[in-house]
Each structure stands twice: as structure tokens, then as C-alpha cells.
Amino acid sequence: MAVGLLQRLGFPTGQVAKIVDGHHPDQLHTGSATPKADMLPIDGEDGQGATCRRNVVVAVSGNELDTELVTLACNVAKQKKAAIYVVYGIEVPRKLAIDAEMPDETNAAGEAIERAAQVADQMHLRIVPEIVQSRHFGQSLVDETKAHECALLIVGLPYQSGLGGHFDLGETADYALKNANCRVWLVREDDASNEAPPRVTAFTATCPHLGCTIQLGSTGREFVCPCHRAAFALDGAPASDGEKGEKSHAPRGMDALECRVAQDAAGDWWVEVAYEKFEPGLTSKVRKA
């Protein structure tokens, strides 16, 4: 008598599938131990192997999402007996030296750190506050996770739209996901697109030096003029001489244009720009006659 394939595999005759829906304990039983609930498994936590990394870095920015991020970090730290490093990043525009004094930004950072400490205090924990000043906050966060032997980096990000109206992860989160050597948890804000129109700044692509066409740089983090190598930050400010390693030829920043964001009947957003031309070679912005 021939034995069917399903019978040889251990299935009863006539049954073509193994039912697993939580109501058949005999079928679910495998003999293995019940897994332990653990929101952050860490290699070496059992004391075997290399010394485990268990600390947590959480990035704050001064918005309402910080409370949620710090609370999440505290819950993990309690379970893992870990230290919490709360990091606020000040990104320095290219027109300034990397160690430039930025009092307004520093005050905002201090307020955000203080609020984070208050949240942690409610959970009977203490944080290690840090304010870092750099060109790229994502790179600074990755450096912090390595320096403090962290198992987890927590980053919050707004719901923001990039070119084409698609969700934009942003430079900080994107860099952290690609380069951090630990786990990265992202907490995204709610979609607030129906609450307010997106903010847009428009610049003319004409270089204020001699009128060449400005292009987006290869890194995507600056504008460059190919004629005389003038560089501009994404906010239109010219790069300083020290950053370029040579004298900048740009007499002023990129020329901003008047624009407004409008929504049509279909609910799509449009940017209306009033294009103008300005005199090159001057330190101030003067309209061409």
C-alpha cells in the first residue's frame, strides 16, 4: 500500500494543512522554553563573551516629541540598568566657524535638556546631558553611540514631505540608520499636513558673483557655483573662507525670491514664485532695472 507524501511528513490522512491559531496546544507544543519578554536583547548580556554594550543615546530637539523619546529611553534603561545620554545637536551653518558662539541656539538646547531631565526625574532616573555643535547632527549621534558603548539610539523625526510630496526621512535619521553600529529606533510624529501648509524658501539659481548657474552639490547638503567654486549652505548663506580653504568669491548669499504656498481644489500643494533678477558682484541685493 502506497504511503502518501503528507503521511510520510507526519500529517494525518486528508489534512492538507497544519492548523495553528492558538486553540490547539498539542500542535503548538514544541518542547522549547517560553521566550522571555525583552524589548532590547543585548549580546553578551548573560555575562558570556565580550563585554556587552547596554547604554542608550536619545536625540532631543526641543519639540513635544522629546517627552515620548525620553520616556521610552527611561523604560529601556530601567530594564537594562543602562545609562541614558540625552543629546541635543546644534548644526552650524557653513558661514560660521565650527566653534562659533551661537547663544540663541545654546539657550534653546539648555531648555530642551532641562525638560528631558524633568521627564527622567519623574521616572526616578538621571540623564547625562550633552550639547554637541557640529556640521552634521547624524554623524555626531553615531559618534556618541560609539563613545558611550550604546546598544540603542533613539531618534525622533517630524512627518515632513520632500520633493514630490513624498515622506522625507531627513538627513539625521538617514545617516544614523546607515552608519550606527547599534540598534536605531525611530519615533515619527503624526502627519500634520492638514494642520498647516509646508514652509518653503525659494532662491534664484543665478550666482551673486558673476551670474553663473548655481547647482546642488554632490553631497546634497550645499549649493555650489561651478564657475569660481563659490559654495552656499542650504539656507543660502555663503560658506566662510575658512571652511572653503580659500577666499570665497561670493559677495553675498543666494538671492531669495518671494513665494507662497497654495493649495488647489484637489488638495495638492503648489509653490508660486515671483521670479526676479538681481545685480551680480554687489554685497547687497539690488534688483535689475
Protein Blocks (a to p, Z undefined) as FASTA:
>chain_A
ZZdfklmnopaehiabdcdehjamklmpnoiacddddfbdcehklopajdddfbdcddde
hiaklmmmmmmmmmmmmmnopacdddddddddfkbcfkbccfklmmmmmmmmmmmmmmmm
mnopacdddddddfblklmmmmmmmmnopabdcddddddddehhiacebjmlmmmmmmpc
cdcdddddddfklmpccddddddfbdfknopacdddfkopaccdfklopacdfkopacdf
klnopacfbfbdcddddddddddfkopacdddddddddehiabdcddZZ
